[in-house]
Amino acid sequence: MAPNAITHLAAPVRAQAELDNAIRIRTLHRDRWIDYPRANQALEQLERLLTVPIRERMPCMVLYGDSNIGKTQVVAKFRRLHPATFDEVTGVEHQPIVAMQMPATPDQHRFYTALLFELGAPHSTTASLSVLERLARRASAPRTDE
């Protein structure tokens, strides 16, 4: 590549542009955050929800839209900003963000099974709906020790 051909690029990007073709192509295929107003608006709303004091009925947010518009990337970025922490004393992992993909054919049984999976709660997928619901409520109940 000619030395002046990439001088308009920012230094980190310029370093990537100078890599061999196979590495550059692999780099291009990685997930990446693209900053745009609606995504930032969703992140800001999620941040506001995270600051709500613990109460009996915590608010939540459903992020929906057409395919391939960035919903999964917004959630992934938010989860990266707020990773789970492990309490060495109690041996408990604190997961501030619970996010899940809705099942392709959503019904209550599949919903609670997916939620319990994301919460890391032990459950049987063959359990009755009432058992799954009770487990999900118990596993996601606000902690009063904070």
MIMARLUM-858081 format. One record per residue: y, z, x of N, C-alpha, C, CB in turn. Coordinates in Angstrom, 2 decimals. Glycine has a CB too. Example, Ala and Ser with C-alpha at 12.3 -4.5 7.8 and 13.67 -1.06 7.14 Angstrom:
NULO | -5.69 | 7.80 | 13.19 | -4.50 | 7.80 | 12.30 | -3.30 | 7.80 | 13.20 | -4.47 | 9.05 | 11.31
NULO | -2.25 | 7.08 | 12.85 | -1.06 | 7.14 | 13.67 | 0.03 | 7.87 | 12.90 | -0.60 | 5.72 | 14.08
This chain:
NULO | -1.17 | 0.00 | 0.85 | 0.00 | 0.00 | 0.00 | 1.23 | 0.00 | 0.90 | 0.00 | 1.22 | -0.97
NULO | 2.21 | -0.80 | 0.55 | 3.43 | -0.87 | 1.34 | 4.15 | 0.47 | 1.29 | 4.36 | -2.01 | 0.82
NULO | 4.72 | 0.92 | 2.41 | 5.34 | 2.24 | 2.48 | 6.42 | 2.47 | 1.41 | 5.93 | 2.45 | 3.84
NULO | 7.21 | 1.48 | 1.08 | 8.30 | 1.65 | 0.12 | 7.88 | 1.41 | -1.32 | 9.43 | 0.71 | 0.47
NULO | 6.64 | 1.00 | -1.54 | 6.19 | 0.65 | -2.89 | 6.12 | 1.84 | -3.83 | 4.85 | -0.02 | -2.82
NULO | 6.00 | 3.04 | -3.28 | 5.85 | 4.21 | -4.15 | 6.91 | 5.28 | -3.91 | 4.47 | 4.82 | -3.95
NULO | 7.99 | 4.94 | -3.25 | 9.02 | 5.94 | -2.95 | 9.72 | 6.46 | -4.20 | 10.06 | 5.34 | -2.01
NULO | 9.62 | 5.73 | -5.30 | 10.25 | 6.17 | -6.55 | 9.46 | 7.28 | -7.24 | 10.41 | 4.98 | -7.51
NULO | 8.23 | 7.54 | -6.79 | 7.39 | 8.55 | -7.41 | 7.70 | 9.94 | -6.86 | 5.91 | 8.22 | -7.20
NULO | 7.50 | 10.95 | -7.69 | 7.64 | 12.34 | -7.23 | 6.59 | 12.61 | -6.17 | 7.50 | 13.34 | -8.42
NULO | 6.88 | 13.55 | -5.28 | 6.00 | 13.82 | -4.14 | 4.55 | 14.08 | -4.53 | 6.53 | 14.99 | -3.38
NULO | 4.26 | 14.95 | -5.53 | 2.85 | 15.19 | -5.86 | 2.15 | 13.92 | -6.38 | 2.73 | 16.29 | -6.90
NULO | 2.88 | 13.14 | -7.14 | 2.31 | 11.90 | -7.68 | 2.12 | 10.89 | -6.55 | 3.21 | 11.31 | -8.80
NULO | 3.07 | 10.86 | -5.65 | 2.98 | 9.94 | -4.51 | 1.72 | 10.24 | -3.69 | 4.24 | 10.05 | -3.61
NULO | 1.43 | 11.53 | -3.50 | 0.22 | 11.91 | -2.75 | -1.03 | 11.41 | -3.46 | 0.16 | 13.45 | -2.56
NULO | -1.05 | 11.49 | -4.79 | -2.20 | 10.98 | -5.55 | -2.29 | 9.46 | -5.46 | -2.10 | 11.41 | -7.02
NULO | -1.15 | 8.80 | -5.49 | -1.14 | 7.34 | -5.43 | -1.66 | 6.82 | -4.10 | 0.27 | 6.82 | -5.67
NULO | -1.61 | 7.63 | -3.08 | -2.06 | 7.21 | -1.76 | -3.56 | 7.44 | -1.54 | -1.28 | 7.93 | -0.69
NULO | -4.24 | 8.07 | -2.52 | -5.67 | 8.30 | -2.40 | -6.44 | 6.99 | -2.61 | -6.14 | 9.37 | -3.43
NULO | -7.72 | 6.99 | -2.27 | -8.49 | 5.76 | -2.47 | -8.71 | 5.52 | -3.98 | -9.85 | 5.85 | -1.72
NULO | -9.06 | 4.30 | -4.32 | -9.16 | 3.89 | -5.72 | -10.09 | 4.76 | -6.56 | -9.62 | 2.47 | -5.79
NULO | -11.26 | 5.09 | -6.06 | -12.23 | 5.87 | -6.84 | -11.67 | 7.24 | -7.20 | -13.54 | 6.02 | -6.05
NULO | -11.01 | 7.88 | -6.25 | -10.44 | 9.21 | -6.51 | -9.26 | 9.10 | -7.48 | -9.98 | 9.88 | -5.18
NULO | -8.41 | 8.08 | -7.31 | -7.27 | 7.90 | -8.23 | -7.76 | 7.67 | -9.65 | -6.40 | 6.71 | -7.78
NULO | -8.79 | 6.87 | -9.82 | -9.31 | 6.58 | -11.16 | -9.90 | 7.84 | -11.78 | -10.38 | 5.47 | -11.11
NULO | -10.64 | 8.61 | -10.99 | -11.20 | 9.87 | -11.50 | -10.07 | 10.82 | -11.92 | -12.11 | 10.54 | -10.43
NULO | -9.00 | 10.85 | -11.15 | -7.84 | 11.70 | -11.46 | -7.20 | 11.26 | -12.77 | -6.81 | 11.66 | -10.32
NULO | -7.13 | 9.98 | -13.00 | -6.52 | 9.46 | -14.23 | -7.33 | 9.81 | -15.47 | -6.36 | 7.96 | -14.15
NULO | -8.62 | 10.00 | -15.32 | -9.49 | 10.30 | -16.47 | -9.51 | 11.76 | -16.86 | -10.88 | 9.86 | -16.17
NULO | -8.89 | 12.63 | -16.08 | -8.85 | 14.06 | -16.40 | -7.94 | 14.32 | -17.60 | -8.37 | 14.88 | -15.19
NULO | -8.24 | 15.40 | -18.33 | -7.32 | 15.84 | -19.38 | -6.03 | 16.29 | -18.72 | -7.95 | 16.99 | -20.24
NULO | -4.94 | 16.04 | -19.37 | -3.66 | 16.50 | -18.84 | -2.72 | 16.80 | -19.99 | -3.04 | 15.44 | -17.89
NULO | -1.78 | 17.68 | -19.73 | -0.79 | 18.05 | -20.73 | 0.35 | 17.05 | -20.66 | -0.27 | 19.51 | -20.52
NULO | 0.69 | 16.48 | -21.83 | 1.84 | 15.59 | -21.93 | 2.85 | 16.31 | -22.80 | 1.45 | 14.17 | -22.52
NULO | 3.98 | 16.61 | -22.22 | 5.01 | 17.37 | -22.89 | 5.72 | 16.50 | -23.94 | 6.03 | 17.92 | -21.86
NULO | 5.63 | 16.91 | -25.21 | 6.36 | 16.19 | -26.24 | 6.80 | 17.19 | -27.32 | 5.50 | 15.05 | -26.85
NULO | 7.87 | 16.88 | -28.05 | 8.50 | 17.86 | -28.94 | 7.57 | 18.51 | -29.96 | 9.61 | 17.21 | -29.66
NULO | 6.73 | 17.76 | -30.65 | 5.86 | 18.36 | -31.67 | 4.83 | 19.30 | -31.06 | 5.15 | 17.27 | -32.48
NULO | 4.33 | 18.96 | -29.89 | 3.38 | 19.84 | -29.21 | 4.08 | 21.13 | -28.81 | 2.77 | 19.15 | -27.97
NULO | 5.29 | 21.03 | -28.30 | 6.03 | 22.23 | -27.92 | 6.37 | 23.08 | -29.14 | 7.31 | 21.84 | -27.18
NULO | 6.64 | 22.43 | -30.25 | 6.91 | 23.15 | -31.50 | 5.66 | 23.94 | -31.92 | 7.34 | 22.16 | -32.63
NULO | 4.50 | 23.33 | -31.81 | 3.26 | 24.02 | -32.16 | 3.01 | 25.19 | -31.21 | 2.06 | 23.03 | -32.11
NULO | 3.25 | 24.99 | -29.90 | 3.09 | 26.08 | -28.93 | 4.04 | 27.23 | -29.23 | 3.31 | 25.56 | -27.51
NULO | 5.28 | 26.91 | -29.59 | 6.25 | 27.96 | -29.91 | 5.81 | 28.75 | -31.14 | 7.64 | 27.35 | -30.15
NULO | 5.29 | 28.06 | -32.14 | 4.81 | 28.75 | -33.34 | 3.61 | 29.64 | -33.00 | 4.41 | 27.73 | -34.44
NULO | 2.72 | 29.16 | -32.17 | 1.58 | 29.96 | -31.74 | 2.05 | 31.20 | -30.97 | 0.63 | 29.13 | -30.88
NULO | 3.05 | 31.03 | -30.11 | 3.59 | 32.18 | -29.37 | 4.18 | 33.21 | -30.33 | 4.67 | 31.71 | -28.36
NULO | 4.89 | 32.76 | -31.36 | 5.45 | 33.69 | -32.36 | 4.34 | 34.45 | -33.06 | 6.31 | 32.93 | -33.39
NULO | 3.26 | 33.75 | -33.42 | 2.15 | 34.41 | -34.09 | 1.51 | 35.48 | -33.20 | 1.10 | 33.39 | -34.51
NULO | 1.47 | 35.21 | -31.91 | 0.84 | 36.14 | -30.98 | 1.64 | 37.44 | -30.84 | 0.69 | 35.48 | -29.62
NULO | 2.93 | 37.41 | -31.15 | 3.76 | 38.61 | -31.00 | 3.79 | 39.47 | -32.27 | 5.18 | 38.20 | -30.62
NULO | 3.15 | 39.03 | -33.33 | 3.13 | 39.82 | -34.57 | 2.38 | 41.12 | -34.31 | 2.47 | 39.02 | -35.75
NULO | 2.99 | 42.26 | -34.68 | 2.29 | 43.54 | -34.48 | 0.99 | 43.56 | -35.28 | 3.20 | 44.73 | -34.90
NULO | 0.02 | 44.29 | -34.77 | -1.28 | 44.39 | -35.44 | -1.08 | 45.00 | -36.82 | -2.28 | 45.24 | -34.62
NULO | -1.66 | 44.34 | -37.80 | -1.60 | 44.82 | -39.18 | -2.88 | 44.42 | -39.89 | -0.36 | 44.25 | -39.92
NULO | -3.03 | 44.89 | -41.11 | -4.27 | 44.67 | -41.86 | -4.60 | 43.18 | -42.01 | -4.17 | 45.32 | -43.23
NULO | -3.65 | 42.39 | -42.41 | -3.87 | 40.95 | -42.58 | -3.01 | 40.20 | -41.57 | -3.54 | 40.49 | -44.03
NULO | -3.64 | 39.85 | -40.48 | -2.93 | 39.12 | -39.43 | -2.73 | 37.67 | -39.85 | -3.70 | 39.20 | -38.09
NULO | -1.58 | 37.10 | -39.49 | -1.37 | 35.69 | -39.81 | -2.22 | 34.81 | -38.90 | 0.12 | 35.32 | -39.66
NULO | -2.44 | 33.60 | -39.33 | -3.17 | 32.65 | -38.51 | -2.50 | 31.29 | -38.66 | -4.69 | 32.58 | -38.91
NULO | -3.04 | 30.31 | -38.01 | -2.45 | 28.98 | -38.06 | -3.56 | 27.93 | -38.06 | -1.48 | 28.75 | -36.88
NULO | -3.42 | 26.98 | -38.93 | -4.32 | 25.83 | -38.94 | -3.53 | 24.65 | -38.39 | -4.88 | 25.54 | -40.39
NULO | -4.07 | 24.04 | -37.38 | -3.43 | 22.89 | -36.75 | -4.24 | 21.67 | -37.17 | -3.36 | 23.03 | -35.17
NULO | -3.63 | 20.79 | -37.92 | -4.38 | 19.64 | -38.42 | -3.56 | 18.36 | -38.25 | -4.76 | 19.84 | -39.90
NULO | -4.23 | 17.24 | -38.30 | -3.57 | 15.95 | -38.18 | -4.58 | 14.88 | -37.90 | -2.50 | 15.99 | -37.09
NULO | -4.09 | 13.66 | -37.75 | -4.95 | 12.53 | -37.45 | -5.65 | 12.72 | -36.11 | -4.14 | 11.22 | -37.45
NULO | -6.70 | 11.97 | -35.90 | -7.43 | 12.03 | -34.63 | -6.57 | 11.52 | -33.49 | -8.72 | 11.20 | -34.72
NULO | -6.82 | 12.08 | -32.32 | -6.19 | 11.62 | -31.07 | -4.67 | 11.76 | -31.04 | -6.54 | 10.20 | -30.83
NULO | -4.16 | 12.85 | -31.61 | -2.71 | 13.07 | -31.51 | -2.36 | 14.30 | -30.67 | -2.10 | 13.22 | -32.90
NULO | -3.38 | 15.00 | -30.14 | -3.12 | 16.08 | -29.21 | -3.39 | 17.49 | -29.70 | -1.75 | 16.00 | -28.80
NULO | -4.01 | 17.64 | -30.86 | -4.28 | 18.99 | -31.39 | -5.14 | 19.80 | -30.42 | -4.98 | 18.90 | -32.76
NULO | -6.20 | 19.22 | -29.94 | -7.11 | 19.93 | -29.03 | -6.39 | 20.30 | -27.74 | -8.35 | 19.08 | -28.72
NULO | -5.53 | 19.43 | -27.25 | -4.78 | 19.72 | -26.02 | -3.79 | 20.86 | -26.22 | -4.04 | 18.47 | -25.54
NULO | -3.15 | 20.93 | -27.40 | -2.23 | 22.02 | -27.70 | -2.98 | 23.35 | -27.66 | -1.54 | 21.82 | -29.08
NULO | -4.12 | 23.40 | -28.33 | -4.92 | 24.63 | -28.36 | -5.43 | 24.98 | -26.97 | -6.10 | 24.47 | -29.34
NULO | -5.89 | 23.98 | -26.23 | -6.40 | 24.23 | -24.87 | -5.30 | 24.80 | -23.97 | -6.97 | 22.93 | -24.26
NULO | -4.11 | 24.24 | -24.07 | -2.99 | 24.75 | -23.26 | -2.67 | 26.18 | -23.66 | -1.74 | 23.85 | -23.43
NULO | -2.65 | 26.48 | -24.95 | -2.34 | 27.83 | -25.42 | -3.40 | 28.82 | -24.93 | -2.24 | 27.86 | -26.95
NULO | -4.65 | 28.40 | -24.97 | -5.72 | 29.28 | -24.48 | -5.60 | 29.50 | -22.97 | -7.09 | 28.69 | -24.81
NULO | -5.18 | 28.47 | -22.23 | -4.97 | 28.65 | -20.78 | -3.82 | 29.62 | -20.50 | -4.69 | 27.28 | -20.11
NULO | -2.79 | 29.58 | -21.36 | -1.65 | 30.47 | -21.19 | -2.01 | 31.93 | -21.51 | -0.50 | 30.02 | -22.07
NULO | -3.06 | 32.13 | -22.32 | -3.46 | 33.47 | -22.76 | -4.97 | 33.64 | -22.60 | -3.05 | 33.71 | -24.24
NULO | -5.44 | 33.71 | -21.36 | -6.89 | 33.80 | -21.13 | -7.44 | 35.17 | -21.53 | -7.21 | 33.53 | -19.67
NULO | -8.73 | 35.20 | -21.71 | -9.42 | 36.46 | -22.00 | -9.32 | 37.36 | -20.77 | -10.91 | 36.21 | -22.39
NULO | -9.30 | 38.66 | -21.02 | -9.29 | 39.64 | -19.93 | -10.49 | 40.56 | -20.11 | -7.95 | 40.46 | -19.91
NULO | -10.98 | 41.06 | -19.00 | -12.15 | 41.94 | -19.04 | -11.73 | 43.34 | -18.62 | -13.27 | 41.41 | -18.12
NULO | -12.03 | 44.32 | -19.45 | -11.73 | 45.71 | -19.16 | -12.91 | 46.30 | -18.40 | -11.44 | 46.51 | -20.47
NULO | -12.71 | 46.56 | -17.12 | -13.78 | 47.08 | -16.25 | -14.26 | 48.46 | -16.72 | -13.29 | 47.18 | -14.81
NULO | -13.38 | 49.24 | -17.30 | -13.73 | 50.61 | -17.72 | -14.65 | 50.58 | -18.94 | -12.47 | 51.42 | -18.03
NULO | -14.25 | 49.81 | -19.96 | -15.04 | 49.79 | -21.21 | -16.13 | 48.73 | -21.20 | -14.12 | 49.56 | -22.39
NULO | -16.00 | 47.75 | -20.28 | -16.97 | 46.67 | -20.25 | -16.79 | 45.69 | -21.39 | -18.37 | 47.23 | -20.28
NULO | -15.57 | 45.64 | -21.92 | -15.29 | 44.78 | -23.08 | -14.32 | 43.68 | -22.67 | -14.70 | 45.61 | -24.26
NULO | -14.63 | 42.48 | -23.14 | -13.71 | 41.36 | -22.93 | -12.74 | 41.30 | -24.10 | -14.49 | 40.01 | -22.77
NULO | -11.45 | 41.21 | -23.79 | -10.42 | 41.09 | -24.83 | -10.02 | 39.62 | -24.89 | -9.18 | 42.02 | -24.53
NULO | -10.23 | 39.02 | -26.03 | -9.95 | 37.61 | -26.23 | -8.76 | 37.49 | -27.18 | -11.21 | 36.84 | -26.78
NULO | -7.55 | 37.28 | -26.65 | -6.38 | 37.26 | -27.52 | -6.32 | 36.04 | -28.44 | -5.13 | 37.31 | -26.69
NULO | -6.98 | 34.96 | -28.05 | -6.94 | 33.72 | -28.83 | -8.35 | 33.35 | -29.25 | -6.29 | 32.57 | -28.01
NULO | -8.53 | 33.14 | -30.54 | -9.79 | 32.63 | -31.05 | -9.47 | 31.29 | -31.69 | -10.47 | 33.63 | -32.09
NULO | -10.08 | 30.25 | -31.16 | -9.84 | 28.91 | -31.68 | -11.18 | 28.24 | -31.90 | -8.95 | 28.07 | -30.71
NULO | -11.25 | 27.45 | -32.95 | -12.51 | 26.75 | -33.22 | -12.24 | 25.42 | -33.87 | -13.43 | 27.61 | -34.11
NULO | -13.15 | 24.50 | -33.65 | -13.11 | 23.22 | -34.34 | -13.79 | 23.42 | -35.69 | -13.82 | 22.08 | -33.49
NULO | -13.21 | 22.91 | -36.72 | -13.86 | 23.01 | -38.02 | -15.11 | 22.15 | -38.01 | -12.90 | 22.58 | -39.17
NULO | -16.18 | 22.65 | -38.59 | -17.40 | 21.85 | -38.67 | -17.14 | 20.52 | -39.40 | -18.53 | 22.64 | -39.38
NULO | -17.90 | 19.51 | -39.05 | -17.70 | 18.17 | -39.66 | -17.82 | 18.21 | -41.18 | -18.73 | 17.18 | -39.09
NULO | -18.75 | 18.98 | -41.67 | -18.87 | 19.17 | -43.12 | -18.68 | 20.66 | -43.39 | -20.28 | 18.66 | -43.67
NULO | -17.41 | 21.07 | -43.53 | -17.15 | 22.50 | -43.62 | -17.61 | 23.12 | -44.93 | -15.68 | 22.76 | -43.44
NULO | -18.38 | 24.16 | -44.80 | -18.69 | 25.02 | -45.94 | -18.59 | 26.44 | -45.40 | -20.12 | 24.70 | -46.56
NULO | -18.65 | 27.42 | -46.25 | -18.45 | 28.79 | -45.79 | -19.48 | 29.22 | -44.75 | -18.49 | 29.73 | -46.97
NULO | -20.71 | 28.86 | -44.95 | -21.76 | 29.26 | -44.01 | -21.48 | 28.69 | -42.63 | -23.14 | 28.80 | -44.50
NULO | -21.18 | 27.42 | -42.54 | -20.88 | 26.79 | -41.24 | -19.60 | 27.37 | -40.63 | -20.74 | 25.26 | -41.39
NULO | -18.61 | 27.64 | -41.47 | -17.36 | 28.22 | -41.00 | -17.61 | 29.57 | -40.32 | -16.36 | 28.38 | -42.16
NULO | -18.30 | 30.47 | -41.03 | -18.54 | 31.80 | -40.46 | -19.45 | 31.74 | -39.24 | -19.15 | 32.71 | -41.51
NULO | -20.41 | 30.84 | -39.24 | -21.27 | 30.69 | -38.07 | -20.46 | 30.24 | -36.86 | -22.41 | 29.69 | -38.35
NULO | -19.58 | 29.25 | -37.05 | -18.73 | 28.76 | -35.96 | -17.77 | 29.85 | -35.49 | -17.95 | 27.51 | -36.39
NULO | -17.19 | 30.60 | -36.43 | -16.26 | 31.67 | -36.08 | -16.97 | 32.75 | -35.26 | -15.63 | 32.28 | -37.34
NULO | -18.13 | 33.18 | -35.71 | -18.88 | 34.20 | -34.98 | -19.25 | 33.72 | -33.58 | -20.14 | 34.60 | -35.76
NULO | -19.61 | 32.45 | -33.47 | -19.92 | 31.88 | -32.15 | -18.70 | 32.00 | -31.23 | -20.36 | 30.40 | -32.28
NULO | -17.52 | 31.59 | -31.73 | -16.30 | 31.64 | -30.91 | -15.89 | 33.07 | -30.57 | -15.16 | 30.94 | -31.63
NULO | -16.21 | 34.00 | -31.45 | -15.91 | 35.41 | -31.18 | -16.91 | 36.02 | -30.20 | -15.91 | 36.20 | -32.49
NULO | -17.99 | 35.31 | -29.93 | -19.02 | 35.83 | -29.05 | -19.82 | 36.94 | -29.71 | -18.41 | 36.32 | -27.77
NULO | -19.83 | 36.93 | -31.03 | -20.53 | 37.98 | -31.78 | -21.97 | 37.57 | -32.03 | -19.81 | 38.28 | -33.12
NULO | -22.90 | 38.47 | -31.80 | -24.30 | 38.13 | -32.08 | -24.51 | 37.94 | -33.57 | -25.25 | 39.24 | -31.54
NULO | -25.25 | 36.92 | -33.92 | -25.52 | 36.64 | -35.33 | -26.70 | 35.69 | -35.44 | -24.28 | 36.04 | -36.03
NULO | -27.24 | 35.62 | -36.62 | -28.33 | 34.69 | -36.90 | -27.77 | 33.58 | -37.77 | -29.54 | 35.39 | -37.59
NULO | -27.99 | 32.35 | -37.36 | -27.49 | 31.23 | -38.15 | -28.21 | 31.11 | -39.49 | -27.64 | 29.92 | -37.38
NULO | -29.32 | 31.81 | -39.63 | -30.06 | 31.78 | -40.90 | -29.68 | 32.94 | -41.82 | -31.56 | 31.80 | -40.63
NULO | -28.73 | 33.78 | -41.37 | -28.30 | 34.91 | -42.19 | -27.61 | 34.42 | -43.45 | -27.37 | 35.84 | -41.40
NULO | -27.61 | 35.26 | -44.47 | -26.96 | 34.90 | -45.73 | -25.44 | 34.85 | -45.52 | -27.32 | 35.92 | -46.85
NULO | -24.77 | 34.18 | -46.41 | -23.32 | 34.05 | -46.34 | -22.65 | 35.42 | -46.34 | -22.80 | 33.20 | -47.51
NULO | -23.11 | 36.33 | -47.17 | -22.48 | 37.65 | -47.24 | -22.62 | 38.40 | -45.92 | -23.10 | 38.48 | -48.38
NULO | -23.76 | 38.26 | -45.24 | -23.96 | 38.91 | -43.95 | -23.03 | 38.29 | -42.90 | -25.45 | 38.80 | -43.49
NULO | -22.94 | 36.97 | -42.87 | -22.07 | 36.29 | -41.91 | -20.61 | 36.68 | -42.13 | -22.23 | 34.76 | -42.02
NULO | -20.21 | 36.75 | -43.38 | -18.83 | 37.13 | -43.69 | -18.55 | 38.56 | -43.23 | -18.55 | 36.99 | -45.21
NULO | -19.44 | 39.46 | -43.51 | -19.27 | 40.86 | -43.09 | -19.20 | 40.97 | -41.56 | -20.43 | 41.74 | -43.64
NULO | -20.07 | 40.25 | -40.86 | -20.05 | 40.26 | -39.39 | -18.72 | 39.70 | -38.86 | -21.23 | 39.44 | -38.84
NULO | -18.25 | 38.62 | -39.46 | -17.00 | 38.00 | -39.00 | -15.82 | 38.94 | -39.23 | -16.76 | 36.66 | -39.74
NULO | -15.80 | 39.61 | -40.37 | -14.71 | 40.56 | -40.64 | -14.74 | 41.71 | -39.63 | -14.82 | 41.12 | -42.08
NULO | -15.93 | 42.21 | -39.35 | -16.05 | 43.32 | -38.40 | -15.66 | 42.87 | -36.99 | -17.48 | 43.88 | -38.40
NULO | -16.12 | 41.68 | -36.58 | -15.87 | 41.19 | -35.23 | -14.41 | 40.83 | -35.01 | -16.74 | 40.00 | -34.95
NULO | -13.69 | 40.46 | -36.06 | -12.29 | 40.03 | -35.90 | -11.30 | 41.07 | -36.41 | -12.06 | 38.73 | -36.63
NULO | -11.77 | 42.26 | -36.76 | -10.87 | 43.29 | -37.26 | -9.89 | 43.72 | -36.17 | -11.67 | 44.52 | -37.77
NULO | -8.63 | 43.97 | -36.56 | -7.65 | 44.43 | -35.56 | -8.12 | 45.73 | -34.93 | -6.26 | 44.64 | -36.21
NULO | -7.93 | 45.82 | -33.63 | -8.29 | 47.05 | -32.90 | -7.15 | 48.03 | -33.03 | -8.60 | 46.76 | -31.40
NULO | -7.46 | 49.24 | -33.34 | -6.42 | 50.27 | -33.53 | -6.15 | 51.06 | -32.27 | -6.80 | 51.21 | -34.63
NULO | -6.87 | 50.77 | -31.19 | -6.69 | 51.54 | -29.95 | -5.60 | 50.97 | -29.06 | -7.98 | 51.58 | -29.18
NULO | -4.85 | 49.98 | -29.53 | -3.81 | 49.36 | -28.70 | -2.45 | 49.85 | -29.10 | -3.86 | 47.84 | -28.79
